[in-house]
Amino acid sequence: MDLSSFYNQFREETSENLRILSDGLLALEQNPGLEDPTAREQLDRVFRAMHTIKGSARMLGFEAIGRLAHAMEHTLSAVREGQRRLNRSLADNLLLGGDAILELTAANLDGRPTNVDIERLIRNLDWDQSESSGTALAHIESSGELSHQDNTLSQTSRSDKKSTPVFSKLSVRPNNRQTVRVRVDRLDRLINLTGELVVGHQVLASHLNTLQMLRSLLQEQENMIRELDAELQLLRFSAVQRQSLDQNIVQLVDKGAQTIWMLEKQLEGITSHVNQQSFLLGDLEQEVMASRLLPIATVFAYLPRAVRDLAQATNKEVNLELHGEATEVDRKVLETLSDPLLHLVRNAVDHGIEAPDERTTHGKPRTGQIRVWAEAYGGEVRVCISDDGRGMDPRKLRDSAVNKGLISAEGVALRSDQEALELIFLPGFTTTQLITDISGRGVGMDVVRSSISDLGGNVLIDSELGQGTRITLLLPLTLVTTRVVLVKSAAQIFALPASGCCGATWVYPDRIHTIEGQATIEHEGRTLPLVQMAGLLGVERTSLFHNGRRAPAVILGSGQRSWGLLVDQLLDEREAVVKPLGPLFETQRHYSGAIQLGDGNLILLLNPMALAQMARGLTLGGPTVASSASSRTYHLLVTDDSFTTRELIRSILQSAGYRVTAATDGLDALEKLRMESFDLVVSDVEMPRVNGFELTTRIRQELGLSELPVIIMTSLASEAHRRQGLEAGAQAYIVKSQFDQDNLLEVIQQLLGNDLVRHS
């Protein structure tokens, strides 16, 4: 009998039983007393799981696995009978035995050798026994469970000699679960076919809309014929002409009425069919989606063991809490989630949780707490990993990023404390001074975000120094279909995953401000960067603000990382089936796939994370050369009470080709503005008589120069001062401590050459 068809089933069954072993041993470590019914039940489950592995391995001829499983089963039996005590050392050896069985199983099915030392593992199981009169190994050998041939078996994954099953036919056990195993590739094909049906339904719905439009046109035609008949009645014709004309019009009206009647009947039937198909497709989609869903407990199962081992290796005391294990997620999402989740939990133990003595010094319990929980929220799943450890220090993060050459000192200085937390996602970033097998290589968090982003998800981070860190993974519930937002930029249509969009807003040209070279808008009380989609993707730009009105912007990201993407049109939001782009586009990250519209056209699905990375440092309109925007020379007014600063800025601007006039303070600037016209004003804030904020306000209100660009350039760097400058009417705010000549010129070029800001 060919037993190979049972191999995959053995792998899955063994994996599940080893999970029971791991969970049970970890639980028994917390509650070792077997007089507790719960502990006794847990031990019985572990014993039965190992007994199942032993029996299945032997029936399939996996003698090496069977030997090790039998030794572990015998050890567990001794614990059940009170002959041995389940201490940490014994639990470690049993867990190592489980790891070895998992490796041996994989090697067996993959047909590869392995260096698992079975004899050593069996000896270790018996090494610390002191309670029983004889050793477990001696008992096993004397019982006849190990033959001479078994003792000389190769330590590879499979014995050269397969055992012959002692049964002639398979026995059938009643199973009330009525389940069937389906190959993953077949399930994926079923899902793809369901997606094609969804697209086909959209095509049919598009045809229905066309027929409805045709009905409206026919009704309009009928009305026009009747109006024509009324007009003809006013004209004089001969009796023969009148009779012929009336007859033709009546026939034309009748034919039109018949056509409309037939169309109405067809529309009625097609509408009913489309609606019925829509309900059926909805049910089919839900069932197919459910067939892919697995409880997230399958991923959570590996975390307790990982936390236990790492806490032991780092001499820390850590308690792990898991919640929401029953939350169901798409199988492919779980496959991708496994490694990032394990990495985040290991980071929480290694980087987050302090040593027991350090925690005591800071008034914390010696045992650190890590909580991992999952919950379904709308069309997405949120997985949170939090700890009560030391938290992240934004200053240290900045220093580490600069020291490793990942970002310039000027660039990192512009980041707020919340934005500084995002530095951990830079490739190569680490704050660990010593490289170990646990951490310090600078590989990990960038891969975590990349993996989650590839699923159409997002990673959020929040940390408070001394209190702990929380990382939230936002994941799609299913990958069968994706909710997308369709937008238009220039003449092209693109799609954005709805999960990456947190809103939309209208952008008015007179409400765009520039802060340190970046165009910004105010949205829900926050100042957000604004980037034009056409410039970001390199497609032909169009005039966004028709007649100076407004243009839509999609708000991407979340929290402190939100930003606005300026587009030509917001078209629609719908469910779509995402198609992969194929091996030719595997390396690019700007697009996550393609979707097919109801009319058959394919459009690209954008990757919001890649867009955000592209958008950093870009301005709304992009830099333009001062002399290219106009043939004339722009006249600028520089206002600063410091002679050195005033002359430095004057020299920079004159070298760039501008005509510059200097003012010693705000009052001097107002007098010059009354005497001649200027194209732009650069002003300090802290000046005698009239400061920069007052100057800007008086330029707007007293002089009525509402369109004159004003750049505030000051040493005042707080958010409150920035907001005060914008409220006064300035279009840009540059901090002197972060002054960069190119940055100043770029801002000026943008304000002078970009009609989005001035005359749109």
HELIX and SHEET records of a PDB file:
HELIX    1   1 SER A    4  PHE A    6  5                                   3    
HELIX    2   2 TYR A    7  GLN A   30  1                                  24    
HELIX    3   3 PRO A   37  MET A   59  1                                  23    
HELIX    4   4 GLU A   63  ARG A   80  1                                  18    
HELIX    5   5 ARG A   88  ASP A  110  1                                  23    
HELIX    6   6 ILE A  118  TRP A  127  1                                  10    
HELIX    7   7 ALA A  136  SER A  142  1                                   7    
HELIX    8   8 HIS A  148  ASN A  151  1                                   4    
HELIX    9   9 VAL A  184  GLN A  233  1                                  50    
HELIX   10  10 ALA A  239  ARG A  292  1                                  54    
HELIX   11  11 ALA A  297  PHE A  300  1                                   4    
HELIX   12  12 LEU A  303  ALA A  313  1                                  11    
HELIX   13  13 ARG A  331  ASN A  347  1                                  17    
HELIX   14  14 ALA A  348  GLY A  352  3                                   5    
HELIX   15  15 PRO A  356  THR A  361  1                                   6    
HELIX   16  16 PRO A  394  ASN A  403  1                                  10    
HELIX   17  17 ALA A  409  ALA A  413  1                                   5    
HELIX   18  18 ASP A  417  LEU A  421  1                                   5    
HELIX   19  19 GLU A  422  PHE A  425  5                                   4    
HELIX   20  20 MET A  445  ASP A  454  1                                  10    
HELIX   21  21 ALA A  498  GLY A  500  5                                   3    
HELIX   22  22 PRO A  509  ARG A  511  5                                   3    
HELIX   23  23 MET A  533  LEU A  537  1                                   5    
HELIX   24  24 HIS A  546  GLY A  548  5                                   3    
HELIX   25  25 GLY A  559  ARG A  561  5                                   3    
HELIX   26  26 PRO A  583  PHE A  585  5                                   3    
HELIX   27  27 PRO A  608  ALA A  615  1                                   8    
HELIX   28  28 ALA A  626  ALA A  629  1                                   4    
HELIX   29  29 PHE A  643  SER A  655  1                                  13    
HELIX   30  30 GLY A  666  MET A  675  1                                  10    
HELIX   31  31 GLY A  692  GLN A  701  1                                  10    
HELIX   32  32 GLU A  719  ALA A  728  1                                  10    
HELIX   33  33 LYS A  736  GLN A  738  5                                   3    
HELIX   34  34 GLN A  741  GLY A  753  1                                  13    
SHEET    1   A 2 LEU A 293  PRO A 295  0                                        
SHEET    2   A 2 GLU A 328  ASP A 330 -1                                        
SHEET    1   B 5 VAL A 318  HIS A 323  0                                        
SHEET    2   B 5 GLY A 368  TYR A 377  1                                        
SHEET    3   B 5 GLU A 380  ASP A 387 -1                                        
SHEET    4   B 5 GLY A 468  PRO A 476 -1                                        
SHEET    5   B 5 ASN A 458  GLU A 464 -1                                        
SHEET    1   C 6 GLN A 569  ALA A 576  0                                        
SHEET    2   C 6 THR A 482  SER A 489 -1                                        
SHEET    3   C 6 GLN A 492  PRO A 497 -1                                        
SHEET    4   C 6 LEU A 602  LEU A 606  1                                        
SHEET    5   C 6 TYR A 591  GLN A 596 -1                                        
SHEET    6   C 6 VAL A 578  LYS A 579 -1                                        
SHEET    1   D 6 CYS A 501  VAL A 507  0                                        
SHEET    2   D 6 ALA A 551  LEU A 556 -1                                        
SHEET    3   D 6 TRP A 563  LEU A 566 -1                                        
SHEET    4   D 6 ARG A 526  GLN A 532  1                                        
SHEET    5   D 6 GLN A 518  HIS A 523 -1                                        
SHEET    6   D 6 HIS A 513  ILE A 515 -1                                        
SHEET    1   E 5 ARG A 659  ALA A 663  0                                        
SHEET    2   E 5 HIS A 635  THR A 639  1                                        
SHEET    3   E 5 LEU A 680  SER A 683  1                                        
SHEET    4   E 5 VAL A 710  THR A 714  1                                        
SHEET    5   E 5 ALA A 732  VAL A 735  1                                        
END                                                                             
